[in-house]
C-alpha cells in the first residue's frame, strides 16, 4: 500500500510539472522529505507531512473497509507467485 502511495505522489508531482524542490517549497518541507516519500521511505515521516503533500497535489488520504486481496495484490506481496 505504501509503495502505491509513493508512486501516486511521484506521478502526481510529475504530471503537474513540479520538481521535488518545487513541491517541497509549496509544502514547507525539505526536498529530501519529498524524495523519501517517493522512495517509499516512511521510517521518519509523520502522517501530517504525507497529508500535506497529498493536499498540495490535489489528492487525499482515505480509509476503506478491508476486503480480501485481489490476485494481483497477492502476486505483489509474494513476489509474483
C-alpha positions as MATLAB code, in Angstrom:
seq = 'XXXXXXXXXXXXXXXXXXXXXXXXXXXXXXXXXXXXXXXXXXXXXXXXXXXXXXXXXXXXXXXXXXXXXXXXXXXXXXXXX';
ca = [
       0.000    0.000    0.000;
       2.748    2.464    0.882;
       4.528    1.689   -2.366;
       1.364    2.652   -4.251;
       1.157    5.864   -2.216;
       4.752    6.704   -3.113;
       4.055    6.067   -6.777;
       0.932    8.252   -6.632;
       2.914   11.122   -5.117;
       5.681   10.848   -7.717;
       3.256   10.579  -10.627;
       1.088   13.493   -9.448;
       4.159   15.692   -8.961;
       5.456   14.901  -12.428;
       2.024   15.343  -14.032;
       1.847   18.817  -12.522;
       5.322   19.606  -13.855;
       6.867   20.107  -10.422;
      10.363   19.255   -9.315;
      10.876   17.715   -5.903;
      12.242   21.072   -4.725;
       9.220   22.990   -6.002;
       6.822   20.584   -4.286;
       8.852   20.785   -1.087;
       8.683   24.590   -1.193;
       4.916   24.526   -1.681;
       4.568   22.187    1.313;
       7.094   23.931    3.533;
       9.182   20.765    3.678;
      12.718   19.803    2.748;
      13.398   18.294   -0.676;
      14.832   15.191    0.978;
      11.432   14.599    2.604;
       9.762   14.553   -0.815;
      12.475   12.205   -2.058;
      11.881    9.886    0.901;
       8.150    9.823    0.200;
       8.751    8.950   -3.435;
      11.197    6.183   -2.449;
       8.666    4.598   -0.088;
      10.833    5.501    2.926;
       8.303    6.384    5.610;
      10.546    5.448    8.543;
      10.844    9.012    9.848;
       7.757   10.722    8.387;
       4.516   11.538   10.116;
       1.054   11.254    8.640;
       0.617   15.035    8.697;
       3.511   15.518    6.282;
       2.094   12.895    3.956;
      -1.344   14.527    4.087;
       0.181   17.957    3.427;
       1.960   16.718    0.305;
      -1.164   14.964   -0.941;
      -3.243   18.093   -0.321;
      -0.865   20.280   -2.338;
      -1.067   17.717   -5.155;
      -4.876   17.730   -5.049;
      -5.086   14.254   -3.531;
      -6.416   12.958   -0.242;
      -5.668   10.051    2.029;
      -8.668    7.900    2.856;
      -9.529    4.694    4.655;
     -11.844    1.978    3.478;
     -13.117   -1.294    4.788;
     -10.657   -4.084    4.330;
     -11.605   -6.714    1.810;
      -9.989   -9.874    0.592;
      -6.883   -9.178   -1.514;
      -7.110   -9.443   -5.266;
      -4.981  -11.921   -7.180;
      -2.794   -9.051   -8.414;
      -2.264   -7.837   -4.842;
      -1.280  -11.324   -3.741;
       1.165  -11.612   -6.601;
       2.796   -8.348   -5.497;
       3.062   -9.470   -1.879;
       4.505  -12.872   -2.701;
       6.881  -11.818   -5.428;
       4.834  -12.819   -8.450;
       3.932  -16.360   -7.427;
];
